[in-house]
C-alpha cells in the first residue's frame, strides 16, 4: 500500500472528514514518528509494533560499478519490531 492508497482508504472509512483533514492527520502521524526516531526515541503502537533505531558500525563496502573498496560510515537506521497481534495475523 502506498501513501495515496492509505489516504483513499481513510477517506472511505471516514466520510465525515475532508480530504485535506485526512491528509493532515497522516502527515502529522508520520512526521511525529520520524521526529521521535531522529531524537533517538521509540514509538510503540500497541497491537501493531514498535519503531526504534539501531546503530550500524562503520564497515568496508564495495562499489558495485567499479569494484573499489569504500569506507561506509557508522550510522543509525530505523528498525521495526512487529507486535504480538501483528505476528499472529501474519502467522495464524
PDB file of N, CA, C and O in Angstrom:
ATOM      1  N   UNK A   1       0.851  -1.167   0.000  1.00  0.00           N
ATOM      2  CA  UNK A   1       0.000   0.000   0.000  1.00  0.00           C
ATOM      3  C   UNK A   1       0.897   1.231   0.000  1.00  0.00           C
ATOM      4  O   UNK A   1       1.855   1.317   0.769  1.00  0.00           O
ATOM      5  N   UNK A   2       0.581   2.162  -0.853  1.00  0.00           N
ATOM      6  CA  UNK A   2       1.324   3.418  -0.890  1.00  0.00           C
ATOM      7  C   UNK A   2       0.510   4.504  -0.197  1.00  0.00           C
ATOM      8  O   UNK A   2      -0.663   4.308   0.121  1.00  0.00           O
ATOM      9  N   UNK A   3       1.147   5.653   0.033  1.00  0.00           N
ATOM     10  CA  UNK A   3       0.522   6.724   0.805  1.00  0.00           C
ATOM     11  C   UNK A   3      -0.825   7.146   0.226  1.00  0.00           C
ATOM     12  O   UNK A   3      -1.782   7.330   0.979  1.00  0.00           O
ATOM     13  N   UNK A   4      -0.919   7.300  -1.076  1.00  0.00           N
ATOM     14  CA  UNK A   4      -2.187   7.730  -1.691  1.00  0.00           C
ATOM     15  C   UNK A   4      -3.290   6.697  -1.479  1.00  0.00           C
ATOM     16  O   UNK A   4      -4.452   7.060  -1.294  1.00  0.00           O
ATOM     17  N   UNK A   5      -2.937   5.419  -1.505  1.00  0.00           N
ATOM     18  CA  UNK A   5      -3.930   4.369  -1.236  1.00  0.00           C
ATOM     19  C   UNK A   5      -4.391   4.416   0.217  1.00  0.00           C
ATOM     20  O   UNK A   5      -5.568   4.201   0.510  1.00  0.00           O
ATOM     21  N   UNK A   6      -3.465   4.695   1.117  1.00  0.00           N
ATOM     22  CA  UNK A   6      -3.820   4.840   2.527  1.00  0.00           C
ATOM     23  C   UNK A   6      -4.789   6.003   2.709  1.00  0.00           C
ATOM     24  O   UNK A   6      -5.785   5.880   3.422  1.00  0.00           O
ATOM     25  N   UNK A   7      -4.497   7.127   2.065  1.00  0.00           N
ATOM     26  CA  UNK A   7      -5.388   8.288   2.170  1.00  0.00           C
ATOM     27  C   UNK A   7      -6.778   7.963   1.632  1.00  0.00           C
ATOM     28  O   UNK A   7      -7.779   8.341   2.242  1.00  0.00           O
ATOM     29  N   UNK A   8      -6.853   7.274   0.512  1.00  0.00           N
ATOM     30  CA  UNK A   8      -8.150   6.904  -0.061  1.00  0.00           C
ATOM     31  C   UNK A   8      -8.923   5.979   0.876  1.00  0.00           C
ATOM     32  O   UNK A   8     -10.131   6.142   1.049  1.00  0.00           O
ATOM     33  N   UNK A   9      -8.244   5.021   1.474  1.00  0.00           N
ATOM     34  CA  UNK A   9      -8.898   4.094   2.397  1.00  0.00           C
ATOM     35  C   UNK A   9      -9.441   4.832   3.613  1.00  0.00           C
ATOM     36  O   UNK A   9     -10.563   4.580   4.051  1.00  0.00           O
ATOM     37  N   UNK A  10      -8.637   5.748   4.156  1.00  0.00           N
ATOM     38  CA  UNK A  10      -9.082   6.529   5.307  1.00  0.00           C
ATOM     39  C   UNK A  10     -10.273   7.426   4.949  1.00  0.00           C
ATOM     40  O   UNK A  10     -11.184   7.602   5.757  1.00  0.00           O
ATOM     41  N   UNK A  11     -10.262   7.981   3.757  1.00  0.00           N
ATOM     42  CA  UNK A  11     -11.393   8.807   3.311  1.00  0.00           C
ATOM     43  C   UNK A  11     -12.668   7.979   3.196  1.00  0.00           C
ATOM     44  O   UNK A  11     -13.745   8.453   3.557  1.00  0.00           O
ATOM     45  N   UNK A  12     -12.561   6.762   2.702  1.00  0.00           N
ATOM     46  CA  UNK A  12     -13.725   5.893   2.568  1.00  0.00           C
ATOM     47  C   UNK A  12     -14.285   5.508   3.934  1.00  0.00           C
ATOM     48  O   UNK A  12     -15.499   5.394   4.105  1.00  0.00           O
ATOM     49  N   UNK A  13     -13.398   5.310   4.900  1.00  0.00           N
ATOM     50  CA  UNK A  13     -13.831   4.886   6.227  1.00  0.00           C
ATOM     51  C   UNK A  13     -14.243   6.056   7.123  1.00  0.00           C
ATOM     52  O   UNK A  13     -14.830   5.853   8.186  1.00  0.00           O
ATOM     53  N   UNK A  14     -13.935   7.273   6.690  1.00  0.00           N
ATOM     54  CA  UNK A  14     -14.283   8.469   7.472  1.00  0.00           C
ATOM     55  C   UNK A  14     -14.944   9.503   6.562  1.00  0.00           C
ATOM     56  O   UNK A  14     -14.340  10.532   6.261  1.00  0.00           O
ATOM     57  N   UNK A  15     -16.174   9.243   6.122  1.00  0.00           N
ATOM     58  CA  UNK A  15     -16.819  10.146   5.163  1.00  0.00           C
ATOM     59  C   UNK A  15     -17.107  11.539   5.725  1.00  0.00           C
ATOM     60  O   UNK A  15     -17.341  12.475   4.960  1.00  0.00           O
ATOM     61  N   UNK A  16     -17.091  11.686   7.052  1.00  0.00           N
ATOM     62  CA  UNK A  16     -17.354  12.991   7.652  1.00  0.00           C
ATOM     63  C   UNK A  16     -16.140  13.915   7.624  1.00  0.00           C
ATOM     64  O   UNK A  16     -16.265  15.092   7.960  1.00  0.00           O
ATOM     65  N   UNK A  17     -14.960  13.407   7.229  1.00  0.00           N
ATOM     66  CA  UNK A  17     -13.752  14.220   7.140  1.00  0.00           C
ATOM     67  C   UNK A  17     -13.467  14.608   5.695  1.00  0.00           C
ATOM     68  O   UNK A  17     -13.744  13.849   4.766  1.00  0.00           O
ATOM     69  N   UNK A  18     -12.911  15.795   5.523  1.00  0.00           N
ATOM     70  CA  UNK A  18     -12.492  16.243   4.184  1.00  0.00           C
ATOM     71  C   UNK A  18     -11.125  15.652   3.856  1.00  0.00           C
ATOM     72  O   UNK A  18     -10.380  15.252   4.750  1.00  0.00           O
ATOM     73  N   UNK A  19     -10.812  15.603   2.588  1.00  0.00           N
ATOM     74  CA  UNK A  19      -9.534  15.047   2.142  1.00  0.00           C
ATOM     75  C   UNK A  19      -8.344  15.747   2.754  1.00  0.00           C
ATOM     76  O   UNK A  19      -7.361  15.100   3.115  1.00  0.00           O
ATOM     77  N   UNK A  20      -8.420  17.080   2.879  1.00  0.00           N
ATOM     78  CA  UNK A  20      -7.317  17.852   3.459  1.00  0.00           C
ATOM     79  C   UNK A  20      -7.106  17.485   4.927  1.00  0.00           C
ATOM     80  O   UNK A  20      -5.974  17.448   5.407  1.00  0.00           O
ATOM     81  N   UNK A  21      -8.192  17.218   5.627  1.00  0.00           N
ATOM     82  CA  UNK A  21      -8.084  16.848   7.036  1.00  0.00           C
ATOM     83  C   UNK A  21      -7.422  15.484   7.202  1.00  0.00           C
ATOM     84  O   UNK A  21      -6.562  15.304   8.064  1.00  0.00           O
ATOM     85  N   UNK A  22      -7.826  14.534   6.378  1.00  0.00           N
ATOM     86  CA  UNK A  22      -7.232  13.194   6.437  1.00  0.00           C
ATOM     87  C   UNK A  22      -5.757  13.270   6.092  1.00  0.00           C
ATOM     88  O   UNK A  22      -4.932  12.633   6.747  1.00  0.00           O
ATOM     89  N   UNK A  23      -5.415  14.042   5.072  1.00  0.00           N
ATOM     90  CA  UNK A  23      -4.021  14.173   4.666  1.00  0.00           C
ATOM     91  C   UNK A  23      -3.193  14.816   5.779  1.00  0.00           C
ATOM     92  O   UNK A  23      -2.055  14.413   6.017  1.00  0.00           O
ATOM     93  N   UNK A  24      -3.751  15.800   6.449  1.00  0.00           N
ATOM     94  CA  UNK A  24      -3.039  16.461   7.546  1.00  0.00           C
ATOM     95  C   UNK A  24      -2.796  15.485   8.703  1.00  0.00           C
ATOM     96  O   UNK A  24      -1.714  15.480   9.289  1.00  0.00           O
ATOM     97  N   UNK A  25      -3.786  14.669   9.031  1.00  0.00           N
ATOM     98  CA  UNK A  25      -3.627  13.680  10.105  1.00  0.00           C
ATOM     99  C   UNK A  25      -2.515  12.697   9.758  1.00  0.00           C
ATOM    100  O   UNK A  25      -1.676  12.387  10.604  1.00  0.00           O
ATOM    101  N   UNK A  26      -2.503  12.210   8.532  1.00  0.00           N
ATOM    102  CA  UNK A  26      -1.466  11.264   8.100  1.00  0.00           C
ATOM    103  C   UNK A  26      -0.091  11.934   8.140  1.00  0.00           C
ATOM    104  O   UNK A  26       0.884  11.326   8.582  1.00  0.00           O
ATOM    105  N   UNK A  27      -0.012  13.190   7.676  1.00  0.00           N
ATOM    106  CA  UNK A  27       1.262  13.919   7.712  1.00  0.00           C
ATOM    107  C   UNK A  27       1.782  14.064   9.137  1.00  0.00           C
ATOM    108  O   UNK A  27       2.955  13.804   9.404  1.00  0.00           O
ATOM    109  N   UNK A  28       0.904  14.483  10.056  1.00  0.00           N
ATOM    110  CA  UNK A  28       1.312  14.656  11.450  1.00  0.00           C
ATOM    111  C   UNK A  28       1.749  13.321  12.046  1.00  0.00           C
ATOM    112  O   UNK A  28       2.749  13.257  12.761  1.00  0.00           O
ATOM    113  N   UNK A  29       1.008  12.262  11.757  1.00  0.00           N
ATOM    114  CA  UNK A  29       1.330  10.931  12.279  1.00  0.00           C
ATOM    115  C   UNK A  29       2.745  10.516  11.872  1.00  0.00           C
ATOM    116  O   UNK A  29       3.554  10.148  12.724  1.00  0.00           O
ATOM    117  N   UNK A  30       3.043  10.575  10.581  1.00  0.00           N
ATOM    118  CA  UNK A  30       4.359  10.139  10.113  1.00  0.00           C
ATOM    119  C   UNK A  30       5.458  11.116  10.511  1.00  0.00           C
ATOM    120  O   UNK A  30       6.579  10.697  10.798  1.00  0.00           O
ATOM    121  N   UNK A  31       5.154  12.416  10.532  1.00  0.00           N
ATOM    122  CA  UNK A  31       6.154  13.400  10.966  1.00  0.00           C
ATOM    123  C   UNK A  31       6.554  13.179  12.417  1.00  0.00           C
ATOM    124  O   UNK A  31       7.731  13.285  12.763  1.00  0.00           O
ATOM    125  N   UNK A  32       5.587  12.874  13.258  1.00  0.00           N
ATOM    126  CA  UNK A  32       5.880  12.649  14.674  1.00  0.00           C
ATOM    127  C   UNK A  32       6.694  11.378  14.894  1.00  0.00           C
ATOM    128  O   UNK A  32       7.581  11.347  15.747  1.00  0.00           O
ATOM    129  N   UNK A  33       6.396  10.338  14.135  1.00  0.00           N
ATOM    130  CA  UNK A  33       7.211   9.119  14.233  1.00  0.00           C
ATOM    131  C   UNK A  33       8.643   9.432  13.818  1.00  0.00           C
ATOM    132  O   UNK A  33       9.589   9.052  14.509  1.00  0.00           O
ATOM    133  N   UNK A  34       8.806  10.120  12.699  1.00  0.00           N
ATOM    134  CA  UNK A  34      10.144  10.474  12.228  1.00  0.00           C
ATOM    135  C   UNK A  34      10.892  11.374  13.191  1.00  0.00           C
ATOM    136  O   UNK A  34      12.090  11.195  13.409  1.00  0.00           O
ATOM    137  N   UNK A  35      10.183  12.355  13.777  1.00  0.00           N
ATOM    138  CA  UNK A  35      10.811  13.271  14.728  1.00  0.00           C
ATOM    139  C   UNK A  35      11.291  12.520  15.963  1.00  0.00           C
ATOM    140  O   UNK A  35      12.406  12.734  16.439  1.00  0.00           O
ATOM    141  N   UNK A  36      10.450  11.650  16.468  1.00  0.00           N
ATOM    142  CA  UNK A  36      10.794  10.892  17.671  1.00  0.00           C
ATOM    143  C   UNK A  36      11.998   9.977  17.420  1.00  0.00           C
ATOM    144  O   UNK A  36      12.885   9.868  18.267  1.00  0.00           O
ATOM    145  N   UNK A  37      12.025   9.323  16.257  1.00  0.00           N
ATOM    146  CA  UNK A  37      13.163   8.454  15.930  1.00  0.00           C
ATOM    147  C   UNK A  37      14.439   9.272  15.765  1.00  0.00           C
ATOM    148  O   UNK A  37      15.511   8.833  16.180  1.00  0.00           O
ATOM    149  N   UNK A  38      14.335  10.463  15.159  1.00  0.00           N
ATOM    150  CA  UNK A  38      15.503  11.323  14.972  1.00  0.00           C
ATOM    151  C   UNK A  38      16.082  11.761  16.311  1.00  0.00           C
ATOM    152  O   UNK A  38      17.285  11.996  16.425  1.00  0.00           O
ATOM    153  N   UNK A  39      15.228  11.870  17.324  1.00  0.00           N
ATOM    154  CA  UNK A  39      15.687  12.227  18.672  1.00  0.00           C
ATOM    155  C   UNK A  39      16.274  11.030  19.408  1.00  0.00           C
ATOM    156  O   UNK A  39      16.769  11.173  20.526  1.00  0.00           O
ATOM    157  N   UNK A  40      16.222   9.860  18.796  1.00  0.00           N
ATOM    158  CA  UNK A  40      16.745   8.659  19.429  1.00  0.00           C
ATOM    159  C   UNK A  40      15.703   7.924  20.248  1.00  0.00           C
ATOM    160  O   UNK A  40      16.035   7.001  20.993  1.00  0.00           O
ATOM    161  N   UNK A  41      14.447   8.323  20.119  1.00  0.00           N
ATOM    162  CA  UNK A  41      13.377   7.707  20.888  1.00  0.00           C
ATOM    163  C   UNK A  41      12.793   6.482  20.226  1.00  0.00           C
ATOM    164  O   UNK A  41      13.340   5.938  19.267  1.00  0.00           O
ATOM    165  N   UNK A  42      11.663   6.064  20.767  1.00  0.00           N
ATOM    166  CA  UNK A  42      10.980   4.863  20.311  1.00  0.00           C
ATOM    167  C   UNK A  42       9.491   5.183  20.218  1.00  0.00           C
ATOM    168  O   UNK A  42       8.965   5.949  21.025  1.00  0.00           O
ATOM    169  N   UNK A  43       8.815   4.595  19.233  1.00  0.00           N
ATOM    170  CA  UNK A  43       7.377   4.778  19.066  1.00  0.00           C
ATOM    171  C   UNK A  43       6.734   3.402  19.100  1.00  0.00           C
ATOM    172  O   UNK A  43       7.050   2.540  18.281  1.00  0.00           O
ATOM    173  N   UNK A  44       5.832   3.200  20.051  1.00  0.00           N
ATOM    174  CA  UNK A  44       5.160   1.910  20.189  1.00  0.00           C
ATOM    175  C   UNK A  44       3.670   2.074  19.907  1.00  0.00           C
ATOM    176  O   UNK A  44       3.002   2.911  20.514  1.00  0.00           O
ATOM    177  N   UNK A  45       3.165   1.275  18.990  1.00  0.00           N
ATOM    178  CA  UNK A  45       1.746   1.254  18.657  1.00  0.00           C
ATOM    179  C   UNK A  45       1.218  -0.103  19.076  1.00  0.00           C
ATOM    180  O   UNK A  45       1.447  -1.102  18.394  1.00  0.00           O
ATOM    181  N   UNK A  46       0.511  -0.143  20.199  1.00  0.00           N
ATOM    182  CA  UNK A  46       0.028  -1.407  20.762  1.00  0.00           C
ATOM    183  C   UNK A  46      -0.765  -2.197  19.726  1.00  0.00           C
ATOM    184  O   UNK A  46      -1.629  -1.650  19.041  1.00  0.00           O
ATOM    185  N   UNK A  47      -0.466  -3.471  19.622  1.00  0.00           N
ATOM    186  CA  UNK A  47      -1.138  -4.344  18.686  1.00  0.00           C
ATOM    187  C   UNK A  47      -0.543  -4.307  17.290  1.00  0.00           C
ATOM    188  O   UNK A  47      -0.858  -5.160  16.460  1.00  0.00           O
ATOM    189  N   UNK A  48       0.314  -3.327  17.019  1.00  0.00           N
ATOM    190  CA  UNK A  48       0.922  -3.210  15.695  1.00  0.00           C
ATOM    191  C   UNK A  48       2.405  -3.486  15.760  1.00  0.00           C
ATOM    192  O   UNK A  48       2.899  -4.398  15.096  1.00  0.00           O
ATOM    193  N   UNK A  49       3.131  -2.701  16.560  1.00  0.00           N
ATOM    194  CA  UNK A  49       4.559  -2.905  16.668  1.00  0.00           C
ATOM    195  C   UNK A  49       5.259  -1.679  17.211  1.00  0.00           C
ATOM    196  O   UNK A  49       4.615  -0.724  17.645  1.00  0.00           O
ATOM    197  N   UNK A  50       6.585  -1.711  17.184  1.00  0.00           N
ATOM    198  CA  UNK A  50       7.383  -0.623  17.724  1.00  0.00           C
ATOM    199  C   UNK A  50       8.452  -0.209  16.719  1.00  0.00           C
ATOM    200  O   UNK A  50       9.116  -1.046  16.108  1.00  0.00           O
ATOM    201  N   UNK A  51       8.598   1.100  16.568  1.00  0.00           N
ATOM    202  CA  UNK A  51       9.644   1.680  15.739  1.00  0.00           C
ATOM    203  C   UNK A  51      10.750   2.171  16.647  1.00  0.00           C
ATOM    204  O   UNK A  51      10.481   2.798  17.671  1.00  0.00           O
ATOM    205  N   UNK A  52      11.985   1.895  16.285  1.00  0.00           N
ATOM    206  CA  UNK A  52      13.135   2.379  17.036  1.00  0.00           C
ATOM    207  C   UNK A  52      14.283   2.526  16.044  1.00  0.00           C
ATOM    208  O   UNK A  52      14.112   2.332  14.841  1.00  0.00           O
ATOM    209  N   UNK A  53      15.454   2.873  16.569  1.00  0.00           N
ATOM    210  CA  UNK A  53      16.631   2.952  15.707  1.00  0.00           C
ATOM    211  C   UNK A  53      17.689   2.003  16.240  1.00  0.00           C
ATOM    212  O   UNK A  53      17.699   1.656  17.421  1.00  0.00           O
ATOM    213  N   UNK A  54      18.557   1.600  15.368  1.00  0.00           N
ATOM    214  CA  UNK A  54      19.687   0.745  15.731  1.00  0.00           C
ATOM    215  C   UNK A  54      20.952   1.353  15.149  1.00  0.00           C
ATOM    216  O   UNK A  54      20.936   2.005  14.105  1.00  0.00           O
ATOM    217  N   UNK A  55      22.039   1.119  15.855  1.00  0.00           N
ATOM    218  CA  UNK A  55      23.337   1.617  15.400  1.00  0.00           C
ATOM    219  C   UNK A  55      23.978   0.600  14.466  1.00  0.00           C
ATOM    220  O   UNK A  55      23.965  -0.603  14.728  1.00  0.00           O
ATOM    221  N   UNK A  56      24.529   1.097  13.390  1.00  0.00           N
ATOM    222  CA  UNK A  56      25.318   0.258  12.485  1.00  0.00           C
ATOM    223  C   UNK A  56      26.763   0.733  12.558  1.00  0.00           C
ATOM    224  O   UNK A  56      27.028   1.928  12.428  1.00  0.00           O
ATOM    225  N   UNK A  57      27.684  -0.173  12.761  1.00  0.00           N
ATOM    226  CA  UNK A  57      29.104   0.170  12.811  1.00  0.00           C
ATOM    227  C   UNK A  57      29.611   0.530  11.421  1.00  0.00           C
ATOM    228  O   UNK A  57      29.019   0.148  10.411  1.00  0.00           O
ATOM    229  N   UNK A  58      30.708   1.266  11.385  1.00  0.00           N
ATOM    230  CA  UNK A  58      31.339   1.535  10.092  1.00  0.00           C
ATOM    231  C   UNK A  58      31.894   0.215   9.551  1.00  0.00           C
ATOM    232  O   UNK A  58      32.199  -0.704  10.311  1.00  0.00           O
ATOM    233  N   UNK A  59      32.016   0.144   8.251  1.00  0.00           N
ATOM    234  CA  UNK A  59      32.485  -1.095   7.636  1.00  0.00           C
ATOM    235  C   UNK A  59      33.078  -0.789   6.277  1.00  0.00           C
ATOM    236  O   UNK A  59      32.947   0.317   5.753  1.00  0.00           O
ATOM    237  N   UNK A  60      33.723  -1.780   5.727  1.00  0.00           N
ATOM    238  CA  UNK A  60      34.249  -1.653   4.369  1.00  0.00           C
ATOM    239  C   UNK A  60      33.212  -2.230   3.414  1.00  0.00           C
ATOM    240  O   UNK A  60      32.725  -3.344   3.608  1.00  0.00           O
ATOM    241  N   UNK A  61      32.883  -1.465   2.390  1.00  0.00           N
ATOM    242  CA  UNK A  61      31.937  -1.905   1.379  1.00  0.00           C
ATOM    243  C   UNK A  61      32.618  -1.955   0.026  1.00  0.00           C
ATOM    244  O   UNK A  61      33.824  -1.736  -0.089  1.00  0.00           O
ATOM    245  N   UNK A  62      31.833  -2.246  -0.993  1.00  0.00           N
ATOM    246  CA  UNK A  62      32.388  -2.335  -2.339  1.00  0.00           C
ATOM    247  C   UNK A  62      31.494  -1.578  -3.293  1.00  0.00           C
ATOM    248  O   UNK A  62      30.275  -1.750  -3.288  1.00  0.00           O
ATOM    249  N   UNK A  63      32.102  -0.740  -4.111  1.00  0.00           N
ATOM    250  CA  UNK A  63      31.367  -0.026  -5.148  1.00  0.00           C
ATOM    251  C   UNK A  63      31.035  -1.050  -6.237  1.00  0.00           C
ATOM    252  O   UNK A  63      31.948  -1.574  -6.876  1.00  0.00           O
ATOM    253  N   UNK A  64      29.744  -1.349  -6.465  1.00  0.00           N
ATOM    254  CA  UNK A  64      29.398  -2.395  -7.425  1.00  0.00           C
ATOM    255  C   UNK A  64      29.771  -2.045  -8.869  1.00  0.00           C
ATOM    256  O   UNK A  64      29.970  -2.940  -9.690  1.00  0.00           O
ATOM    257  N   UNK A  65      29.863  -0.774  -9.176  1.00  0.00           N
ATOM    258  CA  UNK A  65      30.198  -0.372 -10.545  1.00  0.00           C
ATOM    259  C   UNK A  65      31.678  -0.557 -10.847  1.00  0.00           C
ATOM    260  O   UNK A  65      32.051  -1.057 -11.908  1.00  0.00           O
ATOM    261  N   UNK A  66      32.531  -0.137  -9.880  1.00  0.00           N
ATOM    262  CA  UNK A  66      33.975  -0.179 -10.138  1.00  0.00           C
ATOM    263  C   UNK A  66      34.680  -1.322  -9.426  1.00  0.00           C
ATOM    264  O   UNK A  66      35.782  -1.711  -9.814  1.00  0.00           O
ATOM    265  N   UNK A  67      34.051  -1.865  -8.386  1.00  0.00           N
ATOM    266  CA  UNK A  67      34.684  -2.924  -7.617  1.00  0.00           C
ATOM    267  C   UNK A  67      35.631  -2.408  -6.552  1.00  0.00           C
ATOM    268  O   UNK A  67      36.216  -3.196  -5.808  1.00  0.00           O
ATOM    269  N   UNK A  68      35.793  -1.076  -6.467  1.00  0.00           N
ATOM    270  CA  UNK A  68      36.692  -0.486  -5.483  1.00  0.00           C
ATOM    271  C   UNK A  68      36.127  -0.642  -4.072  1.00  0.00           C
ATOM    272  O   UNK A  68      34.913  -0.653  -3.869  1.00  0.00           O
ATOM    273  N   UNK A  69      37.036  -0.762  -3.101  1.00  0.00           N
ATOM    274  CA  UNK A  69      36.638  -0.818  -1.698  1.00  0.00           C
ATOM    275  C   UNK A  69      36.378   0.607  -1.219  1.00  0.00           C
ATOM    276  O   UNK A  69      37.162   1.517  -1.489  1.00  0.00           O
ATOM    277  N   UNK A  70      35.271   0.787  -0.507  1.00  0.00           N
ATOM    278  CA  UNK A  70      34.928   2.103   0.043  1.00  0.00           C
ATOM    279  C   UNK A  70      34.599   1.955   1.520  1.00  0.00           C
ATOM    280  O   UNK A  70      34.140   0.902   1.964  1.00  0.00           O
ATOM    281  N   UNK A  71      34.836   3.013   2.270  1.00  0.00           N
ATOM    282  CA  UNK A  71      34.525   3.025   3.697  1.00  0.00           C
ATOM    283  C   UNK A  71      33.085   3.499   3.874  1.00  0.00           C
ATOM    284  O   UNK A  71      32.728   4.589   3.429  1.00  0.00           O
ATOM    285  N   UNK A  72      32.264   2.682   4.523  1.00  0.00           N
ATOM    286  CA  UNK A  72      30.877   3.032   4.813  1.00  0.00           C
ATOM    287  C   UNK A  72      30.847   3.505   6.263  1.00  0.00           C
ATOM    288  O   UNK A  72      31.177   2.733   7.163  1.00  0.00           O
ATOM    289  N   UNK A  73      30.454   4.768   6.513  1.00  0.00           N
ATOM    290  CA  UNK A  73      30.495   5.289   7.881  1.00  0.00           C
ATOM    291  C   UNK A  73      29.436   4.661   8.786  1.00  0.00           C
ATOM    292  O   UNK A  73      28.450   4.100   8.308  1.00  0.00           O
ATOM    293  N   UNK A  74      29.652   4.762  10.092  1.00  0.00           N
ATOM    294  CA  UNK A  74      28.663   4.302  11.078  1.00  0.00           C
ATOM    295  C   UNK A  74      27.413   5.159  10.923  1.00  0.00           C
ATOM    296  O   UNK A  74      27.494   6.326  10.541  1.00  0.00           O
ATOM    297  N   UNK A  75      26.262   4.573  11.222  1.00  0.00           N
ATOM    298  CA  UNK A  75      25.017   5.323  11.092  1.00  0.00           C
ATOM    299  C   UNK A  75      23.923   4.680  11.922  1.00  0.00           C
ATOM    300  O   UNK A  75      24.035   3.534  12.357  1.00  0.00           O
ATOM    301  N   UNK A  76      22.861   5.445  12.132  1.00  0.00           N
ATOM    302  CA  UNK A  76      21.655   4.933  12.782  1.00  0.00           C
ATOM    303  C   UNK A  76      20.652   4.605  11.690  1.00  0.00           C
ATOM    304  O   UNK A  76      20.510   5.354  10.723  1.00  0.00           O
ATOM    305  N   UNK A  77      19.962   3.490  11.843  1.00  0.00           N
ATOM    306  CA  UNK A  77      18.962   3.078  10.862  1.00  0.00           C
ATOM    307  C   UNK A  77      17.652   2.787  11.577  1.00  0.00           C
ATOM    308  O   UNK A  77      17.663   2.340  12.724  1.00  0.00           O
ATOM    309  N   UNK A  78      16.511   3.034  10.914  1.00  0.00           N
ATOM    310  CA  UNK A  78      15.229   2.715  11.534  1.00  0.00           C
ATOM    311  C   UNK A  78      15.032   1.208  11.621  1.00  0.00           C
ATOM    312  O   UNK A  78      15.514   0.449  10.779  1.00  0.00           O
ATOM    313  N   UNK A  79      14.309   0.793  12.661  1.00  0.00           N
ATOM    314  CA  UNK A  79      14.042  -0.624  12.887  1.00  0.00           C
ATOM    315  C   UNK A  79      12.589  -0.766  13.323  1.00  0.00           C
ATOM    316  O   UNK A  79      12.086   0.044  14.102  1.00  0.00           O
ATOM    317  N   UNK A  80      11.920  -1.795  12.820  1.00  0.00           N
ATOM    318  CA  UNK A  80      10.530  -2.063  13.202  1.00  0.00           C
ATOM    319  C   UNK A  80      10.437  -3.469  13.774  1.00  0.00           C
ATOM    320  O   UNK A  80      10.910  -4.433  13.172  1.00  0.00           O
ATOM    321  N   UNK A  81       9.822  -3.569  14.938  1.00  0.00           N
ATOM    322  CA  UNK A  81       9.590  -4.875  15.546  1.00  0.00           C
ATOM    323  C   UNK A  81       8.079  -5.068  15.636  1.00  0.00           C
ATOM    324  O   UNK A  81       7.413  -4.331  16.362  1.00  0.00           O
ATOM    325  N   UNK A  82       7.526  -6.040  14.916  1.00  0.00           N
ATOM    326  CA  UNK A  82       6.076  -6.248  14.962  1.00  0.00           C
ATOM    327  C   UNK A  82       5.617  -6.697  16.338  1.00  0.00           C
ATOM    328  O   UNK A  82       6.333  -7.406  17.046  1.00  0.00           O
ATOM    329  N   UNK A  83       4.414  -6.275  16.706  1.00  0.00           N
ATOM    330  CA  UNK A  83       3.834  -6.676  17.976  1.00  0.00           C
ATOM    331  C   UNK A  83       3.266  -8.086  17.908  1.00  0.00           C
ATOM    332  O   UNK A  83       3.185  -8.681  16.833  1.00  0.00           O
ATOM    333  N   UNK A  84       2.878  -8.611  19.052  1.00  0.00           N
ATOM    334  CA  UNK A  84       2.362  -9.973  19.139  1.00  0.00           C
ATOM    335  C   UNK A  84       1.137 -10.163  18.256  1.00  0.00           C
ATOM    336  O   UNK A  84       1.032 -11.164  17.547  1.00  0.00           O
ATOM    337  N   UNK A  85       0.209  -9.208  18.294  1.00  0.00           N
ATOM    338  CA  UNK A  85      -1.021  -9.337  17.491  1.00  0.00           C
ATOM    339  C   UNK A  85      -0.709  -9.340  15.995  1.00  0.00           C
ATOM    340  O   UNK A  85      -1.333 -10.076  15.231  1.00  0.00           O
ATOM    341  N   UNK A  86       0.262  -8.510  15.574  1.00  0.00           N
ATOM    342  CA  UNK A  86       0.660  -8.466  14.157  1.00  0.00           C
ATOM    343  C   UNK A  86       1.265  -9.800  13.735  1.00  0.00           C
ATOM    344  O   UNK A  86       0.945 -10.320  12.666  1.00  0.00           O
ATOM    345  N   UNK A  87       2.128 -10.348  14.563  1.00  0.00           N
ATOM    346  CA  UNK A  87       2.734 -11.658  14.240  1.00  0.00           C
ATOM    347  C   UNK A  87       1.671 -12.745  14.127  1.00  0.00           C
ATOM    348  O   UNK A  87       1.762 -13.618  13.264  1.00  0.00           O
ATOM    349  N   UNK A  88       0.656 -12.693  15.005  1.00  0.00           N
ATOM    350  CA  UNK A  88      -0.414 -13.684  14.956  1.00  0.00           C
ATOM    351  C   UNK A  88      -1.262 -13.526  13.697  1.00  0.00           C
ATOM    352  O   UNK A  88      -1.733 -14.520  13.144  1.00  0.00           O
ATOM    353  N   UNK A  89      -1.461 -12.295  13.238  1.00  0.00           N
ATOM    354  CA  UNK A  89      -2.215 -12.063  11.994  1.00  0.00           C
ATOM    355  C   UNK A  89      -1.466 -12.612  10.781  1.00  0.00           C
ATOM    356  O   UNK A  89      -2.070 -13.125   9.839  1.00  0.00           O
ATOM    357  N   UNK A  90      -0.138 -12.493  10.826  1.00  0.00           N
ATOM    358  CA  UNK A  90       0.682 -12.943   9.707  1.00  0.00           C
ATOM    359  C   UNK A  90       0.860 -14.465   9.701  1.00  0.00           C
ATOM    360  O   UNK A  90       1.025 -15.081   8.648  1.00  0.00           O
ATOM    361  N   UNK A  91       0.824 -15.049  10.886  1.00  0.00           N
ATOM    362  CA  UNK A  91       1.042 -16.489  11.026  1.00  0.00           C
ATOM    363  C   UNK A  91      -0.063 -17.105  11.877  1.00  0.00           C
ATOM    364  O   UNK A  91       0.169 -17.450  13.035  1.00  0.00           O
ATOM    365  N   UNK A  92      -1.285 -17.247  11.304  1.00  0.00           N
ATOM    366  CA  UNK A  92      -2.406 -17.751  12.100  1.00  0.00           C
ATOM    367  C   UNK A  92      -2.224 -19.204  12.534  1.00  0.00           C
ATOM    368  O   UNK A  92      -3.090 -19.760  13.210  1.00  0.00           O
TER     369      UNK A  92
END
